[in-house]
Amino acid sequence: MNNIQKYIVLLLMVMLFVPNTAWAQTNKQEFVIKGVVEDNLGPVAGASIIAKNQPGVGTVTNLDGEFSIKVGPYDVIQVTFIGYQTVEIPVLSIKDRNNLKIKIVEDNTKIDEVVITSSGVQKKKTLTGAITNVDIKQLNAPGANLSNALAGVVPGIIAMQSSGEPGENMSEFWIRGMSTFGAKSGALILVDGVERSFNEIPVEDIESFSVLKDASATAIYGQRGANGVVLITTKRGEKGKVKINVKAGFNWNTPVKVPEYASAYDWARLANEARIGRYESPLYTDEEMSIIQHGLDSDLYPNIDWRDLMLKSGAPSYYANISFSGGSDNVRYFVSGQYTSEDGRYRTSSSENKYNTNSTYERYNYRANVDMNLTRTTVLKVNVGGWLVNRNSPSSSSGDIWESFAAFTPLSSPRKWSSGQWASVNGAKTPEYRMTQTGYRTIWENKIETSVALEQDLKFITEGLKFSGVFAFDTYNKNTIVRSKEEELWEAESYRDEKGQLVLKRLQNASAMSQRKEVSGDKRYYLQASLDYSRLFAQKHRVGAFAMVYQQETSDINFDDSDLIGSIPHRNLAYSGRFTYAFKDRYMAEFNWGYTGSENFESGKQFGFFPAVSAGWVVSEESFIKKAAPWLDMFKIRASYGEVGNDELQGRRFPYISLVSTDDGGSYYFGEFKTNRVQAYRIKTLGTPNLTWEVAKKYDIGVDFSVLNGKFTGAVDYFVDKRDDIFMQRNQMPLTTGLADQTPMANVGKMKSFGWDGNIAFTQQIGQVNLQLRANFTYQTTDILDKDEAANELWYKMDKGFQLNQSRGFIALGLFKDQEDIDRSPSQAGLANKAVLPGDIKYKDVNGDGIINDDDIVPLGYRQQPGLQYGIGLSANWKNWNLSMLLQGTGKCDFFVGGNGPHAFHDGRTGNILQVMVEGNRWIPKEISGTEATENPNADWPRLTYGNNNMNNRASTFWLHDRKYLRLRNVELSYDFPQLWTRKFYVNNLRIGFIGQNLLTWAPFKWWDPEGTREDGSNYPINKTFSCYLQFSF
């Protein structure tokens, strides 16, 4: 244990035994206050009753709204209930202590009073940083992964989902987009203050969800917060009788949209068109076409829709969650558990095996959060949580299976030959064989997350001073077992023998089941100590200070036995702090700083100091504004600037050290007879002693507003993120250095990103209907300012000056009209492996040299990751009915299509073709169509080619598609049964609900779901989900 750890542990022990004057006053006079909490409909069950600023003194109302609490004469009773305004009553003002009636009213302002920040809870009015608090109700979506609920809900977050496979159906997301081309662009996720994954956390366990976006909000996390921070706090218990919440649901999952492939006859017809159109002999004779059309030979001319054969129309998933909460004055608890099960869509009944080869996912979540009052001012918090996952899938990977769906045409192969053997074509395995005959894979994952926190109120030293210490230990283990086998594979000749029998040859022998085991995992220690000070002086001056030190150690077991560096634990150490001041909660200023250490830099350069400043002005508090605009509830202007460091180096560790290896080093022999062998050494990795921090300079200016008594609320931010000294491997090193294949890392990159994000909400009560309309958006773009790349006189060939992950290709000018058009156009012969013909794609000669080649490849459009993401939501309540809807969309993104499907016959007999091309406007020679009208230079599809066409199948604007879309992401309708009825069965709340997810999509791209990422759409599709659930508490 190093000195830092010793000091923190010593401080924790001192706090446990420190003399406490407040605890010594336990014998002071106390009263028992009894009463009832009501709203305009009657008693309110579950309202929280606490003694303000007295930790552990509290209770909740029972089913009749009644409560009893023991307080001191100078305490203040505070009543809170979600959706209602807080009520505070001084004990001295209570006349009837046995019959106190408290009336609470709905909070129509809809302005969040407090926000969860990096240092705790802060009044939203005095907040100067860019922080978004997320309504947990908006994250209530069917599915096992929380990340899939973020898109279109949280301003500042851009999220993409690429798969619907059980266990792999999470979204990738970025806070304010990707801001660096270095190693790490993802956000820091903190669950209860510790770096953890949040995908596996049930939304029912979450108390608050906040997104920290600018430098002033993230500075205290050092290099970990360079790309934004997500703060999640889980639920805790409150004093009162045990409260049990149960929720169970059933989901039915179907694909949103997949590519539609042509039938066997259409595939054969267009294959002939492709060959004849290139003046080649047809692939199929008229007799063969008749056999295909009428299905007369299922061996040599099958007609199989492989997806229809091997995929179920839908698959179920289930979940059930239960939680218990309650406690006494001194001990409170929240305990929960959840079971989640997802089935895949693979139809595996033909496996003829006793084991399951479907893709399935099961998860068991557990959590126990316990708070114990050690003294009046000392609280010990013990948290234990985690999950167990059991996954099953075919031995073949999901990617291989879905690629085989795209590769195997209806004519490629039968399921089995009529003589009973498993079929193969050119050694390729059919989707059915891959799915059912290659064995299976099981994955068992176990995550345990534990933490102990000590909170000490130090008001006996000075009012408003608190200490907190946290120790966390997490461990993760993943065990994968792959059991593989093979069956005999046979291939048939394209003809039959004289007896009409198939002529088969064996391509592969059967093999017995073999086994491969993979083990991975990690463990993490986290130690943190902090002091927090907050106080209001003279009812005008609000002063705050926060100081924190943390140390983290992570050890992986994912390294080879010879990898000595990989076996060394990763360590981080940081000191950070914050100073805040507010005058009359009208003028605010903050200073944040982080002094962060990293193992990736040499001694003397391991620590970096990263400051941030911010300020805010609540304009609506000015007297002249109140007079001129009484309708303006709140209007605040805020701005921030800060620097944040990043030390992620594309998986490299200790890059300042040169690594020497004997691998490929050879040896030398000396002596008269050259018998003395000396091992040779070579530099495997060249060190960079002067390497330093990548620095993000972040600017933010924003406004928060509320008008007409909270009917309209919102916030808008403009942000800039400038990155200097981005890490990258040197690409331009003279050959004379001898480092052509092992160039060092260097701080040579610069990048700038900027954009807007914001949200607005309108709340209105119309009769008995409570209505809320809301919208949010995030727009971000990037510019690469500098990177290590070769200078080029063709400026558009460089990355500098263009977006990160910029799409690049040729500019298509349509299709060649005729031979005269080809002759007078710049030569494309260098691109083609076949003769250039009318109907081929015509490209622009960008540099004007008369030749189309790679020098004419230019930046095009946008990038695959969305530059714009937005959401439009609706919530309505009428009596006991609740309705919510979410429209989510993306823009400023595009992608190239290609491969099997879009590039018809690019691999000869391998690869499906799209039905949209069969029915669409393609260029067809008049000799085939019988009319010149089909020789259209503006057709949607070029002249067909059998075999790869190096010219037509290149990335260009012809194949570049806009992937923007607007999606009906979520619709939920629920009904709350009247409590007068449910209480007869000792049930406090009972709700039944129905949810539809990804129900409709509007997009210019129609071939498959535009949110998928593969160029040919051959990925496990994202799900359209229909869900029902039952929720109750007692």
Secondary structure as GFF3:
##gff-version 3
##sequence-region A 1 1034
A	DSSP	alpha_helix	3	17	.	.	.	ID=ss1
A	DSSP	three_ten_helix	23	25	.	.	.	ID=ss2
A	DSSP	beta_strand	31	39	.	.	.	ID=ss3
A	DSSP	beta_strand	42	43	.	.	.	ID=ss4
A	DSSP	beta_strand	48	51	.	.	.	ID=ss5
A	DSSP	beta_strand	58	60	.	.	.	ID=ss6
A	DSSP	beta_strand	66	71	.	.	.	ID=ss7
A	DSSP	beta_strand	76	80	.	.	.	ID=ss8
A	DSSP	beta_strand	87	90	.	.	.	ID=ss9
A	DSSP	three_ten_helix	91	93	.	.	.	ID=ss10
A	DSSP	beta_strand	100	103	.	.	.	ID=ss11
A	DSSP	beta_strand	114	117	.	.	.	ID=ss12
A	DSSP	beta_strand	120	123	.	.	.	ID=ss13
A	DSSP	three_ten_helix	124	126	.	.	.	ID=ss14
A	DSSP	beta_strand	131	134	.	.	.	ID=ss15
A	DSSP	three_ten_helix	136	139	.	.	.	ID=ss16
A	DSSP	three_ten_helix	146	149	.	.	.	ID=ss17
A	DSSP	beta_strand	157	161	.	.	.	ID=ss18
A	DSSP	beta_strand	171	175	.	.	.	ID=ss19
A	DSSP	beta_strand	188	191	.	.	.	ID=ss20
A	DSSP	beta_strand	194	195	.	.	.	ID=ss21
A	DSSP	three_ten_helix	203	205	.	.	.	ID=ss22
A	DSSP	beta_strand	206	212	.	.	.	ID=ss23
A	DSSP	alpha_helix	215	218	.	.	.	ID=ss24
A	DSSP	three_ten_helix	219	225	.	.	.	ID=ss25
A	DSSP	beta_strand	229	234	.	.	.	ID=ss26
A	DSSP	beta_strand	240	255	.	.	.	ID=ss27
A	DSSP	alpha_helix	264	276	.	.	.	ID=ss28
A	DSSP	alpha_helix	286	294	.	.	.	ID=ss29
A	DSSP	alpha_helix	306	310	.	.	.	ID=ss30
A	DSSP	beta_strand	315	327	.	.	.	ID=ss31
A	DSSP	beta_strand	331	343	.	.	.	ID=ss32
A	DSSP	three_ten_helix	349	351	.	.	.	ID=ss33
A	DSSP	beta_strand	360	373	.	.	.	ID=ss34
A	DSSP	beta_strand	378	394	.	.	.	ID=ss35
A	DSSP	alpha_helix	398	407	.	.	.	ID=ss36
A	DSSP	beta_strand	422	425	.	.	.	ID=ss37
A	DSSP	beta_strand	428	429	.	.	.	ID=ss38
A	DSSP	alpha_helix	431	436	.	.	.	ID=ss39
A	DSSP	beta_strand	439	457	.	.	.	ID=ss40
A	DSSP	beta_strand	465	486	.	.	.	ID=ss41
A	DSSP	beta_strand	489	496	.	.	.	ID=ss42
A	DSSP	beta_strand	502	508	.	.	.	ID=ss43
A	DSSP	beta_strand	511	537	.	.	.	ID=ss44
A	DSSP	beta_strand	541	556	.	.	.	ID=ss45
A	DSSP	beta_strand	570	583	.	.	.	ID=ss46
A	DSSP	beta_strand	587	598	.	.	.	ID=ss47
A	DSSP	beta_strand	607	618	.	.	.	ID=ss48
A	DSSP	three_ten_helix	619	621	.	.	.	ID=ss49
A	DSSP	alpha_helix	623	628	.	.	.	ID=ss50
A	DSSP	beta_strand	632	646	.	.	.	ID=ss51
A	DSSP	beta_strand	659	661	.	.	.	ID=ss52
A	DSSP	beta_strand	667	670	.	.	.	ID=ss53
A	DSSP	beta_strand	676	679	.	.	.	ID=ss54
A	DSSP	beta_strand	682	685	.	.	.	ID=ss55
A	DSSP	beta_strand	694	707	.	.	.	ID=ss56
A	DSSP	beta_strand	712	729	.	.	.	ID=ss57
A	DSSP	three_ten_helix	735	737	.	.	.	ID=ss58
A	DSSP	beta_strand	745	766	.	.	.	ID=ss59
A	DSSP	beta_strand	769	786	.	.	.	ID=ss60
A	DSSP	three_ten_helix	795	797	.	.	.	ID=ss61
A	DSSP	beta_strand	806	809	.	.	.	ID=ss62
A	DSSP	beta_strand	812	815	.	.	.	ID=ss63
A	DSSP	alpha_helix	819	823	.	.	.	ID=ss64
A	DSSP	beta_strand	841	843	.	.	.	ID=ss65
A	DSSP	three_ten_helix	854	856	.	.	.	ID=ss66
A	DSSP	beta_strand	858	863	.	.	.	ID=ss67
A	DSSP	beta_strand	868	878	.	.	.	ID=ss68
A	DSSP	beta_strand	881	891	.	.	.	ID=ss69
A	DSSP	beta_strand	894	896	.	.	.	ID=ss70
A	DSSP	alpha_helix	915	919	.	.	.	ID=ss71
A	DSSP	alpha_helix	926	929	.	.	.	ID=ss72
A	DSSP	three_ten_helix	932	934	.	.	.	ID=ss73
A	DSSP	beta_strand	960	962	.	.	.	ID=ss74
A	DSSP	beta_strand	965	976	.	.	.	ID=ss75
A	DSSP	alpha_helix	979	982	.	.	.	ID=ss76
A	DSSP	three_ten_helix	983	985	.	.	.	ID=ss77
A	DSSP	beta_strand	989	997	.	.	.	ID=ss78
A	DSSP	beta_strand	1001	1002	.	.	.	ID=ss79
A	DSSP	beta_strand	1023	1033	.	.	.	ID=ss80
###
